[in-house]
Amino acid sequence: MKEVIFKALLPEGCELLGMVALAVLCATFVVQLCYYIFVYGRIKPHRNPSAPAEDRAEEGLSVIIPLYKSDHGFLNERLPLFLNQRKAKYEVVVVNVTGDVEVAEQLNLMCITAGDRLTTTKLAADPLFPISTKMAINVGIKAARYENLLFTIPDCAPRSNRWADMMARGFVDHDIVLGYASLAPRKGFWNGVIRCANMAQSVRWLSFAVRQRPHRGTLCNLGLKKSVYFGARGFNHLNLNMGEDDLFVMTIANKKNTIATMGGSATIDRMAWGGLEWWLPLRMKLSYPFRFYPFRVKLGTGLELWSRAIFFLAAIVVALFLPLQAKIVAATLVVLRLLLVMWEMKRIARRLSEKGLLWAYPLYDLVAPAVEAGLAIRRRFVPKYMWR
């Protein structure tokens, strides 16, 4: 029976090539099936932490934001959104590293208006001794009044006035809270593509956190307890001006002390300052710590991308060199995979409160392996500890 099937699918003289191509196509299809159903698919049913009991509801929360440039959009538009959160025992700690007198004066005036909900501290900027993000956050942690800490950056704004409350729920039974950060929508084709890419990349580490194998978060929306930070003696990889949300998280996170919180009210929106010309350099920089990841994390992240790339390549080989019957088999698998992927991403996008992105996912799905491979090759030629 097998011989009859292979003779129908494979031309004479190409049996070995055809068998290999079809076997690879089927194997990678199964791998993709497992990822989208059993790994990424677990995001949809994930439940956020429930509201704490009354005796835990009023635990304090400090939000730490390092400010490196004179950003009046942050001071006038985004900072008020952080200050207007519904949580009672709550403060925003702005670490002013700008060296701008006008910014300092505006922050002081806002402190008078906001009262104890806004705390400011500053570090003297020095071109000879640049202040890293880790140094600024460390100062903010020491200035914070409360044990529970949330970190974000000036480019971000909470989507809801319940953001702090939703994220704070994770601290009731856990030490580390991983939140989702969306890219704010703008006009233009490429904005939709990079927003889709941001969602897909976030899905990778969120799905691992949901499966109780956390290895990273995003500095735009990351929470941890002060005691955990000092228990680990602060940040690691101090010769890198990055890694707070991945290299450090890997050292302190485990399946018992970490939880993911996602959904509209718990989401941070990050400003998108451009299209591909802005996104690709940022993506290159943020992907740099990947070279320091342990093998298990690299394997778990890379296996889906590599199997996707090999699946597409095997389908192309079948389409070019094998007879019609084999082409029909390959086309069927490609269509089935696409339907599965779109169905799962629709469910995930709804869970993450992302709208209007599914049209861009087939394009991202096709080009992502090539983009990630390009970034990996470029990382090979970037000097170690380039971003000090």
C-alpha atoms as a printed R data frame, in Angstrom:
    type eleno elety resid chain resno      x      y       z
1   ATOM     1    CA   MET     A     1  0.000  0.000   0.000
2   ATOM     2    CA   LYS     A     2  2.823  2.400   0.891
3   ATOM     3    CA   GLU     A     3  4.553  1.700  -2.407
4   ATOM     4    CA   VAL     A     4  1.379  2.567  -4.315
5   ATOM     5    CA   ILE     A     5  1.008  5.846  -2.438
6   ATOM     6    CA   PHE     A     6  4.633  6.865  -3.013
7   ATOM     7    CA   LYS     A     7  4.483  5.977  -6.713
8   ATOM     8    CA   ALA     A     8  1.409  8.192  -7.034
9   ATOM     9    CA   LEU     A     9  3.054 11.097  -5.234
10  ATOM    10    CA   LEU     A    10  6.648 10.871  -6.431
11  ATOM    11    CA   PRO     A    11  8.092 10.918  -9.971
12  ATOM    12    CA   GLU     A    12 10.623  8.362 -11.071
13  ATOM    13    CA   GLY     A    13 14.168  9.388 -10.234
14  ATOM    14    CA   CYS     A    14 13.061 11.757  -7.460
15  ATOM    15    CA   GLU     A    15 11.947  9.216  -4.871
16  ATOM    16    CA   LEU     A    16 14.561 10.198  -2.290
17  ATOM    17    CA   LEU     A    17 14.050 13.946  -2.713
18  ATOM    18    CA   GLY     A    18 10.300 13.544  -2.647
19  ATOM    19    CA   MET     A    19 10.286 11.304   0.421
20  ATOM    20    CA   VAL     A    20 12.546 13.695   2.317
21  ATOM    21    CA   ALA     A    21 10.549 16.769   1.303
22  ATOM    22    CA   LEU     A    22  7.201 15.216   2.216
23  ATOM    23    CA   ALA     A    23  8.543 13.806   5.493
24  ATOM    24    CA   VAL     A    24 10.014 17.163   6.479
25  ATOM    25    CA   LEU     A    25  6.797 18.928   5.491
26  ATOM    26    CA   CYS     A    26  4.682 16.612   7.637
27  ATOM    27    CA   ALA     A    27  7.079 16.689  10.609
28  ATOM    28    CA   THR     A    28  7.305 20.491  10.709
29  ATOM    29    CA   PHE     A    29  3.524 20.713  10.292
30  ATOM    30    CA   VAL     A    30  3.138 18.626  13.457
31  ATOM    31    CA   VAL     A    31  5.625 20.843  15.323
32  ATOM    32    CA   GLN     A    32  3.699 23.947  14.261
33  ATOM    33    CA   LEU     A    33  0.457 22.294  15.296
34  ATOM    34    CA   CYS     A    34  1.834 21.579  18.777
35  ATOM    35    CA   TYR     A    35  3.139 25.118  19.264
36  ATOM    36    CA   TYR     A    36 -0.033 26.929  18.246
37  ATOM    37    CA   ILE     A    37 -2.387 24.589  20.126
38  ATOM    38    CA   PHE     A    38 -0.454 23.504  23.223
39  ATOM    39    CA   VAL     A    39  1.951 26.442  23.765
40  ATOM    40    CA   TYR     A    40  0.562 29.667  22.299
41  ATOM    41    CA   GLY     A    41 -2.992 28.391  22.607
42  ATOM    42    CA   ARG     A    42 -2.800 28.397  26.403
43  ATOM    43    CA   ILE     A    43 -2.854 32.192  26.488
44  ATOM    44    CA   LYS     A    44 -6.565 32.395  25.657
45  ATOM    45    CA   PRO     A    45 -7.872 30.406  28.676
46  ATOM    46    CA   HIS     A    46 -5.344 31.931  31.086
47  ATOM    47    CA   ARG     A    47 -7.035 33.639  34.026
48  ATOM    48    CA   ASN     A    48 -5.668 36.761  35.676
49  ATOM    49    CA   PRO     A    49 -5.247 36.858  39.453
50  ATOM    50    CA   SER     A    50 -8.526 37.512  41.238
51  ATOM    51    CA   ALA     A    51 -9.168 40.508  43.462
52  ATOM    52    CA   PRO     A    52 -7.384 40.157  46.816
53  ATOM    53    CA   ALA     A    53 -9.121 39.804  50.152
54  ATOM    54    CA   GLU     A    54 -9.841 42.979  52.121
55  ATOM    55    CA   ASP     A    55 -6.787 42.588  54.349
56  ATOM    56    CA   ARG     A    56 -4.531 42.505  51.259
57  ATOM    57    CA   ALA     A    57 -6.388 44.954  49.036
58  ATOM    58    CA   GLU     A    58 -4.641 48.067  50.333
59  ATOM    59    CA   GLU     A    59 -1.050 46.938  49.941
60  ATOM    60    CA   GLY     A    60  0.963 49.829  48.546
61  ATOM    61    CA   LEU     A    61  2.378 49.984  45.029
62  ATOM    62    CA   SER     A    62  5.219 52.077  43.573
63  ATOM    63    CA   VAL     A    63  5.618 52.692  39.827
64  ATOM    64    CA   ILE     A    64  9.188 53.545  38.803
65  ATOM    65    CA   ILE     A    65  9.864 55.526  35.616
66  ATOM    66    CA   PRO     A    66 13.396 56.631  34.589
67  ATOM    67    CA   LEU     A    67 13.266 59.853  32.543
68  ATOM    68    CA   TYR     A    68 16.268 60.395  30.261
69  ATOM    69    CA   LYS     A    69 15.135 63.146  27.911
70  ATOM    70    CA   SER     A    70 13.064 66.312  28.094
71  ATOM    71    CA   ASP     A    71  9.802 64.713  26.994
72  ATOM    72    CA   HIS     A    72  6.952 67.166  27.502
73  ATOM    73    CA   GLY     A    73  4.553 64.674  25.955
74  ATOM    74    CA   PHE     A    74  5.293 62.389  28.895
75  ATOM    75    CA   LEU     A    75  5.000 65.162  31.490
76  ATOM    76    CA   ASN     A    76  1.800 66.671  30.110
77  ATOM    77    CA   GLU     A    77 -0.025 63.642  28.695
78  ATOM    78    CA   ARG     A    78  1.250 60.270  29.898
79  ATOM    79    CA   LEU     A    79  2.395 60.989  33.466
80  ATOM    80    CA   PRO     A    80 -1.090 62.270  34.482
81  ATOM    81    CA   LEU     A    81 -2.522 58.919  33.320
82  ATOM    82    CA   PHE     A    82 -0.185 57.134  35.730
83  ATOM    83    CA   LEU     A    83 -1.091 59.521  38.552
84  ATOM    84    CA   ASN     A    84 -4.832 59.065  38.005
85  ATOM    85    CA   GLN     A    85 -4.882 55.362  38.754
86  ATOM    86    CA   ARG     A    86 -7.682 54.189  41.028
87  ATOM    87    CA   LYS     A    87 -5.433 52.477  43.550
88  ATOM    88    CA   ALA     A    88 -5.366 54.127  46.984
89  ATOM    89    CA   LYS     A    89 -1.905 53.398  48.442
90  ATOM    90    CA   TYR     A    90  0.046 54.262  45.354
91  ATOM    91    CA   GLU     A    91  2.920 56.400  44.128
92  ATOM    92    CA   VAL     A    92  4.796 57.162  40.932
93  ATOM    93    CA   VAL     A    93  8.567 57.544  41.300
94  ATOM    94    CA   VAL     A    94 10.137 59.538  38.464
95  ATOM    95    CA   VAL     A    95 13.930 59.301  38.308
96  ATOM    96    CA   ASN     A    96 15.001 62.478  36.514
97  ATOM    97    CA   VAL     A    97 18.226 61.946  34.573
98  ATOM    98    CA   THR     A    98 17.622 64.719  32.038
99  ATOM    99    CA   GLY     A    99 19.654 67.450  33.716
100 ATOM   100    CA   ASP     A   100 16.993 69.838  32.385
101 ATOM   101    CA   VAL     A   101 16.086 72.635  34.820
102 ATOM   102    CA   GLU     A   102 12.687 73.184  33.203
103 ATOM   103    CA   VAL     A   103 11.792 69.501  33.542
104 ATOM   104    CA   ALA     A   104 12.835 69.544  37.203
105 ATOM   105    CA   GLU     A   105 10.702 72.609  37.871
106 ATOM   106    CA   GLN     A   106  7.668 71.080  36.166
107 ATOM   107    CA   LEU     A   107  8.067 67.875  38.177
108 ATOM   108    CA   ASN     A   108  8.299 69.882  41.399
109 ATOM   109    CA   LEU     A   109  5.064 71.711  40.538
110 ATOM   110    CA   MET     A   110  3.378 68.398  39.778
111 ATOM   111    CA   CYS     A   111  4.537 67.053  43.152
112 ATOM   112    CA   ILE     A   112  2.708 69.893  44.871
113 ATOM   113    CA   THR     A   113 -0.488 69.058  42.986
114 ATOM   114    CA   ALA     A   114 -0.241 65.273  43.229
115 ATOM   115    CA   GLY     A   115  0.920 65.156  46.843
116 ATOM   116    CA   ASP     A   116  2.329 61.822  47.993
117 ATOM   117    CA   ARG     A   117  1.255 60.118  44.739
118 ATOM   118    CA   LEU     A   118  4.318 61.541  42.976
119 ATOM   119    CA   THR     A   119  7.905 61.213  44.160
120 ATOM   120    CA   THR     A   120 10.845 62.598  42.197
121 ATOM   121    CA   THR     A   121 14.519 61.970  42.515
122 ATOM   122    CA   LYS     A   122 17.325 62.915  40.192
123 ATOM   123    CA   LEU     A   123 20.740 61.826  39.043
124 ATOM   124    CA   ALA     A   124 23.277 64.268  37.674
125 ATOM   125    CA   ALA     A   125 23.875 63.544  33.990
126 ATOM   126    CA   ASP     A   126 27.562 63.360  33.082
127 ATOM   127    CA   PRO     A   127 28.780 62.704  29.508
128 ATOM   128    CA   LEU     A   128 31.950 61.077  30.846
129 ATOM   129    CA   PHE     A   129 30.033 58.715  33.148
130 ATOM   130    CA   PRO     A   130 26.693 57.915  31.485
131 ATOM   131    CA   ILE     A   131 23.943 56.733  33.795
132 ATOM   132    CA   SER     A   132 22.538 53.378  32.731
133 ATOM   133    CA   THR     A   133 18.911 52.349  32.993
134 ATOM   134    CA   LYS     A   134 19.864 49.903  35.741
135 ATOM   135    CA   MET     A   135 21.453 52.666  37.793
136 ATOM   136    CA   ALA     A   136 18.384 54.882  37.401
137 ATOM   137    CA   ILE     A   137 15.989 52.078  38.312
138 ATOM   138    CA   ASN     A   138 18.142 51.161  41.314
139 ATOM   139    CA   VAL     A   139 17.829 54.741  42.613
140 ATOM   140    CA   GLY     A   140 14.081 54.603  41.997
141 ATOM   141    CA   ILE     A   141 13.760 51.338  43.933
142 ATOM   142    CA   LYS     A   142 15.575 52.822  46.917
143 ATOM   143    CA   ALA     A   143 13.347 55.903  46.797
144 ATOM   144    CA   ALA     A   144 10.124 53.866  46.569
145 ATOM   145    CA   ARG     A   145  8.004 53.677  49.717
146 ATOM   146    CA   TYR     A   146  6.271 50.400  48.992
147 ATOM   147    CA   GLU     A   147  7.349 46.780  48.708
148 ATOM   148    CA   ASN     A   148  5.500 46.064  45.460
149 ATOM   149    CA   LEU     A   149  7.108 47.693  42.428
150 ATOM   150    CA   LEU     A   150  6.065 48.220  38.813
151 ATOM   151    CA   PHE     A   151  8.509 49.366  36.128
152 ATOM   152    CA   THR     A   152  7.728 51.181  32.907
153 ATOM   153    CA   ILE     A   153  9.286 53.777  30.595
154 ATOM   154    CA   PRO     A   154  8.267 57.337  29.581
155 ATOM   155    CA   ASP     A   155  7.181 56.164  26.112
156 ATOM   156    CA   CYS     A   156  4.293 54.256  27.701
157 ATOM   157    CA   ALA     A   157  0.844 55.044  29.037
158 ATOM   158    CA   PRO     A   158 -1.667 52.832  30.877
159 ATOM   159    CA   ARG     A   159 -4.694 51.955  28.779
160 ATOM   160    CA   SER     A   160 -7.005 52.094  31.798
161 ATOM   161    CA   ASN     A   161 -7.143 53.762  35.206
162 ATOM   162    CA   ARG     A   162 -7.390 50.224  36.625
163 ATOM   163    CA   TRP     A   163 -3.953 49.216  35.304
164 ATOM   164    CA   ALA     A   164 -2.161 49.560  38.654
165 ATOM   165    CA   ASP     A   165 -4.926 47.685  40.471
166 ATOM   166    CA   MET     A   166 -4.934 44.828  37.934
167 ATOM   167    CA   MET     A   167 -1.165 44.421  38.038
168 ATOM   168    CA   ALA     A   168 -1.093 44.701  41.845
169 ATOM   169    CA   ARG     A   169 -3.340 41.649  42.148
170 ATOM   170    CA   GLY     A   170 -0.476 39.487  40.993
171 ATOM   171    CA   PHE     A   171  1.556 40.390  44.079
172 ATOM   172    CA   VAL     A   172 -0.882 38.698  46.464
173 ATOM   173    CA   ASP     A   173  0.539 35.221  45.831
174 ATOM   174    CA   HIS     A   174  3.555 35.946  43.622
175 ATOM   175    CA   ASP     A   175  6.764 37.960  43.636
176 ATOM   176    CA   ILE     A   176  7.040 38.743  39.906
177 ATOM   177    CA   VAL     A   177  4.251 39.986  37.638
178 ATOM   178    CA   LEU     A   178  4.674 39.982  33.847
179 ATOM   179    CA   GLY     A   179  2.399 42.361  31.946
180 ATOM   180    CA   TYR     A   180  1.710 42.929  28.269
181 ATOM   181    CA   ALA     A   181  2.746 46.062  26.369
182 ATOM   182    CA   SER     A   182  1.027 46.933  23.117
183 ATOM   183    CA   LEU     A   183  2.228 49.357  20.462
184 ATOM   184    CA   ALA     A   184 -0.065 52.351  20.025
185 ATOM   185    CA   PRO     A   185 -1.830 52.446  16.642
186 ATOM   186    CA   ARG     A   186 -0.844 55.023  14.040
187 ATOM   187    CA   LYS     A   187 -1.769 55.598  10.439
188 ATOM   188    CA   GLY     A   188  0.138 53.615   7.851
189 ATOM   189    CA   PHE     A   189  0.643 50.086   6.583
190 ATOM   190    CA   TRP     A   190  3.875 49.418   8.470
191 ATOM   191    CA   ASN     A   191  2.401 50.414  11.813
192 ATOM   192    CA   GLY     A   192 -0.009 47.502  11.541
193 ATOM   193    CA   VAL     A   193  2.836 45.153  10.637
194 ATOM   194    CA   ILE     A   194  5.092 46.164  13.531
195 ATOM   195    CA   ARG     A   195  2.173 46.084  15.968
196 ATOM   196    CA   CYS     A   196  1.466 42.553  14.784
197 ATOM   197    CA   ALA     A   197  5.155 41.653  15.180
198 ATOM   198    CA   ASN     A   198  5.171 43.090  18.699
199 ATOM   199    CA   MET     A   199  2.129 41.001  19.625
200 ATOM   200    CA   ALA     A   200  3.618 37.808  18.147
201 ATOM   201    CA   GLN     A   201  6.936 38.294  19.939
202 ATOM   202    CA   SER     A   202  5.143 38.947  23.224
203 ATOM   203    CA   VAL     A   203  3.073 35.799  22.737
204 ATOM   204    CA   ARG     A   204  6.262 33.717  22.833
205 ATOM   205    CA   TRP     A   205  7.352 34.725  26.328
206 ATOM   206    CA   LEU     A   206  3.831 35.138  27.692
207 ATOM   207    CA   SER     A   207  2.978 31.582  26.650
208 ATOM   208    CA   PHE     A   208  6.047 30.257  28.450
209 ATOM   209    CA   ALA     A   209  5.065 32.202  31.577
210 ATOM   210    CA   VAL     A   210  1.539 30.775  31.388
211 ATOM   211    CA   ARG     A   211  3.108 27.295  31.191
212 ATOM   212    CA   GLN     A   212  5.053 28.165  34.369
213 ATOM   213    CA   ARG     A   213  8.378 28.418  32.574
214 ATOM   214    CA   PRO     A   214  8.971 32.176  32.735
215 ATOM   215    CA   HIS     A   215 12.158 33.605  31.305
216 ATOM   216    CA   ARG     A   216 11.440 37.231  30.467
217 ATOM   217    CA   GLY     A   217  8.958 40.118  30.439
218 ATOM   218    CA   THR     A   218  8.993 43.662  29.127
219 ATOM   219    CA   LEU     A   219 10.394 46.694  30.930
220 ATOM   220    CA   CYS     A   220  7.305 48.587  29.754
221 ATOM   221    CA   ASN     A   221  5.119 46.559  32.119
222 ATOM   222    CA   LEU     A   222  7.052 44.542  34.678
223 ATOM   223    CA   GLY     A   223  6.461 44.072  38.391
224 ATOM   224    CA   LEU     A   224  8.511 42.584  41.212
225 ATOM   225    CA   LYS     A   225  8.855 42.871  44.948
226 ATOM   226    CA   LYS     A   226 11.592 45.001  46.435
227 ATOM   227    CA   SER     A   227 12.726 42.134  48.683
228 ATOM   228    CA   VAL     A   228 13.304 39.931  45.605
229 ATOM   229    CA   TYR     A   229 15.420 42.630  43.969
230 ATOM   230    CA   PHE     A   230 17.640 43.109  47.029
231 ATOM   231    CA   GLY     A   231 17.645 39.368  47.699
232 ATOM   232    CA   ALA     A   232 19.291 38.920  44.287
233 ATOM   233    CA   ARG     A   233 21.704 41.780  45.108
234 ATOM   234    CA   GLY     A   234 20.333 43.915  42.334
235 ATOM   235    CA   PHE     A   235 20.631 43.605  38.588
236 ATOM   236    CA   ASN     A   236 23.087 41.284  36.869
237 ATOM   237    CA   HIS     A   237 25.065 41.856  33.644
238 ATOM   238    CA   LEU     A   238 26.022 45.341  34.808
239 ATOM   239    CA   ASN     A   239 28.284 45.764  31.774
240 ATOM   240    CA   LEU     A   240 25.137 45.849  29.598
241 ATOM   241    CA   ASN     A   241 22.700 48.755  29.516
242 ATOM   242    CA   MET     A   242 19.850 46.301  29.010
243 ATOM   243    CA   GLY     A   243 18.651 42.939  30.274
244 ATOM   244    CA   GLU     A   244 16.494 44.174  33.142
245 ATOM   245    CA   ASP     A   245 13.458 42.396  31.765
246 ATOM   246    CA   ASP     A   246 15.075 39.173  30.570
247 ATOM   247    CA   LEU     A   247 18.582 38.390  31.841
248 ATOM   248    CA   PHE     A   248 17.654 39.534  35.346
249 ATOM   249    CA   VAL     A   249 14.195 37.945  35.247
250 ATOM   250    CA   MET     A   250 15.760 34.579  34.359
251 ATOM   251    CA   THR     A   251 17.789 34.631  37.563
252 ATOM   252    CA   ILE     A   252 14.829 35.322  39.884
253 ATOM   253    CA   ALA     A   253 11.757 33.867  38.156
254 ATOM   254    CA   ASN     A   254 10.434 30.349  38.623
255 ATOM   255    CA   LYS     A   255  7.133 28.552  38.188
256 ATOM   256    CA   LYS     A   256  5.980 29.331  41.740
257 ATOM   257    CA   ASN     A   257  6.848 33.021  42.138
258 ATOM   258    CA   THR     A   258  5.838 34.400  38.712
259 ATOM   259    CA   ILE     A   259  2.493 35.109  37.087
260 ATOM   260    CA   ALA     A   260  1.393 36.740  33.835
261 ATOM   261    CA   THR     A   261 -1.378 39.357  33.808
262 ATOM   262    CA   MET     A   262 -2.964 40.345  30.518
263 ATOM   263    CA   GLY     A   263 -6.063 41.949  29.080
264 ATOM   264    CA   GLY     A   264 -7.311 45.448  28.294
265 ATOM   265    CA   SER     A   265 -7.196 46.929  31.799
266 ATOM   266    CA   ALA     A   266 -3.750 45.500  32.536
267 ATOM   267    CA   THR     A   267 -2.187 46.629  29.253
268 ATOM   268    CA   ILE     A   268  0.383 49.362  28.711
269 ATOM   269    CA   ASP     A   269  0.434 51.178  25.376
270 ATOM   270    CA   ARG     A   270  3.878 52.098  24.066
271 ATOM   271    CA   MET     A   271  4.205 54.983  21.643
272 ATOM   272    CA   ALA     A   272  5.314 53.992  18.137
273 ATOM   273    CA   TRP     A   273  7.640 56.757  16.927
274 ATOM   274    CA   GLY     A   274  7.912 55.525  13.352
275 ATOM   275    CA   GLY     A   275  7.636 52.584  10.989
276 ATOM   276    CA   LEU     A   276 10.222 49.989  10.014
277 ATOM   277    CA   GLU     A   277 13.059 52.548  10.137
278 ATOM   278    CA   TRP     A   278 12.309 52.979  13.853
279 ATOM   279    CA   TRP     A   279 11.266 49.422  14.695
280 ATOM   280    CA   LEU     A   280 14.109 47.375  13.189
281 ATOM   281    CA   PRO     A   281 16.990 49.152  15.023
282 ATOM   282    CA   LEU     A   282 14.988 48.941  18.255
283 ATOM   283    CA   ARG     A   283 14.285 45.256  17.634
284 ATOM   284    CA   MET     A   284 17.976 44.649  16.936
285 ATOM   285    CA   LYS     A   285 18.989 46.296  20.177
286 ATOM   286    CA   LEU     A   286 16.366 44.543  22.291
287 ATOM   287    CA   SER     A   287 17.274 41.156  20.777
288 ATOM   288    CA   TYR     A   288 20.959 41.547  21.679
289 ATOM   289    CA   PRO     A   289 20.701 39.824  25.130
290 ATOM   290    CA   PHE     A   290 19.443 36.681  23.375
291 ATOM   291    CA   ARG     A   291 23.078 35.635  22.930
292 ATOM   292    CA   PHE     A   292 23.310 35.260  26.747
293 ATOM   293    CA   TYR     A   293 20.154 33.127  27.083
294 ATOM   294    CA   PRO     A   294 20.537 29.524  28.269
295 ATOM   295    CA   PHE     A   295 20.210 26.804  25.649
296 ATOM   296    CA   ARG     A   296 16.776 25.616  26.834
297 ATOM   297    CA   VAL     A   297 15.320 29.092  26.291
298 ATOM   298    CA   LYS     A   298 16.981 29.471  22.899
299 ATOM   299    CA   LEU     A   299 15.634 26.059  21.877
300 ATOM   300    CA   GLY     A   300 12.104 26.757  23.065
301 ATOM   301    CA   THR     A   301 12.016 30.118  21.291
302 ATOM   302    CA   GLY     A   302 13.862 29.130  18.129
303 ATOM   303    CA   LEU     A   303 12.261 25.755  17.446
304 ATOM   304    CA   GLU     A   304  8.963 27.283  16.356
305 ATOM   305    CA   LEU     A   305 10.642 29.810  14.058
306 ATOM   306    CA   TRP     A   306 12.984 27.245  12.504
307 ATOM   307    CA   SER     A   307 10.209 24.689  12.013
308 ATOM   308    CA   ARG     A   308  8.106 27.414  10.375
309 ATOM   309    CA   ALA     A   309 10.918 28.334   7.982
310 ATOM   310    CA   ILE     A   310 11.631 24.684   7.115
311 ATOM   311    CA   PHE     A   311  7.915 24.043   6.601
312 ATOM   312    CA   PHE     A   312  7.692 26.831   4.024
313 ATOM   313    CA   LEU     A   313 10.914 25.702   2.305
314 ATOM   314    CA   ALA     A   314  9.712 22.097   2.102
315 ATOM   315    CA   ALA     A   315  6.402 23.281   0.631
316 ATOM   316    CA   ILE     A   316  8.306 25.253  -2.028
317 ATOM   317    CA   VAL     A   317 10.432 22.204  -2.907
318 ATOM   318    CA   VAL     A   318  7.310 20.073  -3.298
319 ATOM   319    CA   ALA     A   319  5.621 22.753  -5.404
320 ATOM   320    CA   LEU     A   320  8.623 23.039  -7.733
321 ATOM   321    CA   PHE     A   321  9.806 19.457  -8.177
322 ATOM   322    CA   LEU     A   322  7.049 16.979  -7.340
323 ATOM   323    CA   PRO     A   323  3.968 15.944  -9.322
324 ATOM   324    CA   LEU     A   324  0.442 17.273  -8.941
325 ATOM   325    CA   GLN     A   325 -0.629 14.768  -6.300
326 ATOM   326    CA   ALA     A   326  2.250 15.811  -4.002
327 ATOM   327    CA   LYS     A   327  1.504 19.476  -4.685
328 ATOM   328    CA   ILE     A   328 -2.080 18.908  -3.531
329 ATOM   329    CA   VAL     A   329 -0.829 17.319  -0.288
330 ATOM   330    CA   ALA     A   330  1.540 20.252   0.337
331 ATOM   331    CA   ALA     A   331 -1.130 22.839  -0.482
332 ATOM   332    CA   THR     A   332 -3.561 21.117   1.870
333 ATOM   333    CA   LEU     A   333 -1.062 21.226   4.740
334 ATOM   334    CA   VAL     A   334 -0.220 24.876   4.041
335 ATOM   335    CA   VAL     A   335 -3.900 25.859   4.043
336 ATOM   336    CA   LEU     A   336 -4.645 23.809   7.165
337 ATOM   337    CA   ARG     A   337 -1.748 25.438   8.986
338 ATOM   338    CA   LEU     A   338 -2.838 28.910   7.908
339 ATOM   339    CA   LEU     A   339 -6.395 28.301   9.122
340 ATOM   340    CA   LEU     A   340 -5.113 26.988  12.444
341 ATOM   341    CA   VAL     A   341 -2.698 29.897  12.896
342 ATOM   342    CA   MET     A   342 -5.314 32.534  12.066
343 ATOM   343    CA   TRP     A   343 -7.864 30.909  14.363
344 ATOM   344    CA   GLU     A   344 -5.457 30.761  17.292
345 ATOM   345    CA   MET     A   345 -4.115 34.282  16.744
346 ATOM   346    CA   LYS     A   346 -7.659 35.625  16.603
347 ATOM   347    CA   ARG     A   347 -8.339 34.086  20.028
348 ATOM   348    CA   ILE     A   348 -5.021 35.368  21.387
349 ATOM   349    CA   ALA     A   349 -5.530 38.880  19.997
350 ATOM   350    CA   ARG     A   350 -8.944 38.999  21.662
351 ATOM   351    CA   ARG     A   351 -7.367 37.892  24.966
352 ATOM   352    CA   LEU     A   352 -4.718 40.615  24.687
353 ATOM   353    CA   SER     A   353 -7.329 43.223  23.644
354 ATOM   354    CA   GLU     A   354 -5.614 43.808  20.300
355 ATOM   355    CA   LYS     A   355 -7.843 44.884  17.432
356 ATOM   356    CA   GLY     A   356 -7.366 45.213  13.697
357 ATOM   357    CA   LEU     A   357 -4.119 43.215  13.419
358 ATOM   358    CA   LEU     A   358 -5.131 39.884  11.896
359 ATOM   359    CA   TRP     A   359 -4.839 41.203   8.338
360 ATOM   360    CA   ALA     A   360 -1.081 41.672   8.901
361 ATOM   361    CA   TYR     A   361 -0.408 38.299  10.500
362 ATOM   362    CA   PRO     A   362 -0.062 36.221   7.277
363 ATOM   363    CA   LEU     A   363  2.655 38.636   6.105
364 ATOM   364    CA   TYR     A   364  4.426 38.545   9.465
365 ATOM   365    CA   ASP     A   365  4.035 34.754   9.610
366 ATOM   366    CA   LEU     A   366  5.816 34.416   6.273
367 ATOM   367    CA   VAL     A   367  8.702 36.856   6.759
368 ATOM   368    CA   ALA     A   368  9.377 36.491  10.510
369 ATOM   369    CA   PRO     A   369 11.842 33.559  10.199
370 ATOM   370    CA   ALA     A   370 13.902 35.497   7.646
371 ATOM   371    CA   VAL     A   371 13.862 38.659   9.781
372 ATOM   372    CA   GLU     A   372 14.860 36.761  12.920
373 ATOM   373    CA   ALA     A   373 17.607 34.948  11.003
374 ATOM   374    CA   GLY     A   374 18.900 38.309   9.758
375 ATOM   375    CA   LEU     A   375 18.954 39.674  13.302
376 ATOM   376    CA   ALA     A   376 20.781 36.552  14.508
377 ATOM   377    CA   ILE     A   377 23.434 36.946  11.801
378 ATOM   378    CA   ARG     A   378 23.888 40.623  12.623
379 ATOM   379    CA   ARG     A   379 24.276 39.799  16.311
380 ATOM   380    CA   ARG     A   380 27.222 37.578  15.394
381 ATOM   381    CA   PHE     A   381 29.096 40.620  14.087
382 ATOM   382    CA   VAL     A   382 28.165 42.950  16.948
383 ATOM   383    CA   PRO     A   383 30.977 43.261  19.498
384 ATOM   384    CA   LYS     A   384 30.241 41.650  22.832
385 ATOM   385    CA   TYR     A   385 28.943 44.170  25.367
386 ATOM   386    CA   MET     A   386 28.445 46.805  22.641
387 ATOM   387    CA   TRP     A   387 25.557 48.396  24.517
388 ATOM   388    CA   ARG     A   388 27.294 49.234  27.767
